Amino acid sequence: MASGRHVTLLLLMLGYAGWASGGCREAQLSRDCEALCSFDQHGQVTSCELRAAVLLVNNSKYEISLMKVMPVLDLAVAKARSMGLLPYWLKLTFFPQDDGCDATYAQIGAIDSYSSCVHVFFGPACDYCVASVGRITKFLNAPLITTGGFTYDFTEKKVTCADEYFMTVRMGALSFRDIAFVFIDQMKRNRWKKMHLLYDTNGQNVVAGRHTCQLMMKSMVQFVKKEAIDYGTFDVDSVHVKDYPEVLRDHIGNVYSGQ
């Protein structure tokens, strides 16, 4: 989900943060284990536990998976403790959930994890999964922290309950919006006025799941439309690789090439 250093910093933030009660639901869902800490009859802290659900696909072919992330989280916790950054009385418990890179399973995993009294969600990484879980976390009053959410929708403001992905926090440094800005900047710098976008709908699905490249192009078009750029699109999903040269001639030819 992030480098060991970033994960350690994230754990420190969670360990010392007290999540505000409330959320976006008027009738709060009652949970006996809502509190981070337990107290004795004298009001003294006896134990504290931060419970985090890790919603990721359990398949190593994906760039971000349970197999790769769980060991990193354990290393980050051990490192933070060895440095004396996490107090001895704070226990961190992770609940891994295989979302199958499927929006439905991701949402079910989030609800099951909430029943286990988690305070925060880590993941998902696949964009459709981030969307399905991100829309409900604001009603559960449990933040979702992810390095996924590449599509431009997730870069919109998320500061009030009226915002679709309120309580969803993107930790990633790059989004499809940023990639679009790079292309647009190059177009302006070279004074190019035409752009043709060729893509494979399910290309690079190990990064953000189903339709990764299609979602990337949708984000690209969203920002290209705001510029004085003539653009076209073509999905090569149904085209065999050996036919690419012909596709390039037909869909680019003299219209998008030359001066």
URCOR-V976220 format. One line per field, one symbol per residue. burial: I if it has 16 or more other ideal C-beta (glycine too) atoms within 10 Angstrom, else O. A space follows every 10 residues. Layout:
BEGIN
burial=???
END
This chain:
BEGIN
burial=IIOOOOIIII IOOIIOOOIO OOIOOOOOOO OOOOOIOOOO OOOOOOOIII IIIIIIIOOO OIOIIIOOIO OIIOOIIOII IOOOOIOOOI OIOIIIIIII IIIOIIIIII OOIIOOIIII IIIIIIIIII IIIIOIIIII IIIIIIIIII IIIIIOOIOO OOOOIIIIII IIOOIIIOOI OOIIOOIOOO OOOOIIIIII IOIOIIIIII IIIIIIIIII OOIIOOOOIO IOIIIIOOOO OOOOOOOIOO OIOOOOOOO
END
